[in-house]
Amino acid sequence: MYRYFIAYVFSTYQGSGNGWTEVTRDAPIRSSADVLSMTNLIANQDKSIDRLTITGWQRFED
């Protein structure tokens, strides 16, 4: 398992902000498709988010 710290910015109908979360994956991040899947995962956790952009990530040490 691969654990990542994910930083992002987002916008909602009320404004915008930034946040961070932890994501666990079965495989390492290797492509833009992986980043897009994490973007969708995070955005789907809060239905008020209109747009979400991942600004960075860092893998946690095992």
N, C-alpha and C positions, 0 to 999 in steps of 0.2 A: 504494500500500500504506500502511496505517495501523499504526503500532507503538505498543503501549501497555504501560506498567508496571502490573501488576495486584497489589494487596495482598489477602490473604484470611486467614480463620481456618478451621480444619478440626478435625474430631474423627475418631478411629479407636477401635478396640476397646481400645487401649492408653492413650488419653488424648486431649489436644487440643494445638493449637499454632497458630502463624501462619506465613505464608510469603509469598513474592512470586515473580513470574515475568514474563516478557515474552511478549506475544501479538501476532502479526501478523495483520491482517485485510484483506480486500479493500475493506471499506466502514467508515465511522466508526460508533462506538457511538451509536445513536439511540433505543433502546427497551429495555424490560425483557427482551424476547425475545433481544436481542443479549447482554445480561448473562447470561441463563440459558444461552445457547449457550457462552459462555466458561466459565461455572461447570462445565458438563458436560465440556468439553474438558479443563480442569485436573483435575477429579476422576477422569476416566478414565485419566489418566496414572499414578495410584497406586491400585490396587484396594483397598488397606487403608483408604482414606478412606470414612467413613460419611456425613459431612455436610461440605459446603464452602460458605462464604458469602464472596462478594467484598465487601470493606469499602471499596475505593476503586480508582480508576484514574486514570492521567494519560497523555495522549498525548505521545510523544516528538516533539521538534522535528525537522523534515525537514532 
